[in-house]
């Protein structure tokens, strides 16, 4: 099975929670980009994105997870 490219992002949601997102697309997000969900479909602007499962975290825990993923 071929390897897929996966991008990691540490994001802050409007509710003040954080998460480390794994996006299974070649799409590149920039700081300040907005992602949204409508009817279980996630998008970044006009582009549909495929997120791996994630959990909401506080900021410190999110930073720790992101650092672990980078290794």
C-alpha positions in Angstrom: 0.0 0.0 0.0 1.6 3.3 -1.0 2.3 6.0 1.6 0.0 9.1 1.6 1.2 12.6 2.3 -0.3 13.9 5.5 0.0 17.4 6.8 0.0 18.3 10.5 -1.5 21.5 11.8 -2.0 22.8 15.3 -5.3 24.8 15.2 -7.5 26.8 17.5 -11.3 26.6 17.3 -13.8 29.4 17.9 -14.7 27.7 21.2 -11.2 28.3 22.5 -10.1 24.7 22.3 -7.2 23.4 20.3 -6.4 20.3 18.3 -3.6 18.8 16.2 -5.2 18.0 12.8 -3.9 15.5 10.3 -5.1 16.5 6.8 -4.9 13.8 4.1 -4.7 16.2 1.2 -2.0 18.0 -0.6 -3.7 21.3 0.4 -1.4 23.7 2.2 -3.0 25.8 4.9 -1.5 29.1 6.0 -1.8 30.8 9.4 -5.1 32.5 9.6 -6.9 30.2 7.1 -10.4 29.1 8.2 -11.7 25.6 8.1 -15.3 24.8 8.5 -17.7 21.8 8.7 -21.1 21.6 7.1 -23.0 18.3 7.3 -19.9 16.3 8.3 -17.9 17.7 5.3 -14.8 19.7 6.2 -13.5 22.5 3.9 -10.9 25.2 3.7 -12.4 27.9 1.6 -13.6 26.2 -1.6 -11.4 23.1 -1.1 -12.8 19.9 0.6 -10.4 18.5 3.1 -10.1 15.0 4.6 -9.3 15.1 8.3 -8.2 12.1 10.3 -9.9 11.7 13.7 -8.9 14.3 16.3 -9.8 15.4 19.8 -10.2 18.8 21.3 -7.4 19.7 23.7 -6.2 22.6 25.8 -3.4 24.7 24.3 -0.6 23.1 26.3 -1.7 19.6 25.5 -2.0 20.5 21.8 1.5 21.9 21.7 2.8 18.7 23.3 1.0 16.5 20.8 2.2 18.6 17.9 5.8 18.3 19.1 5.5 14.5 19.5 4.1 14.2 15.9 7.1 16.2 14.5 9.6 13.6 15.8 
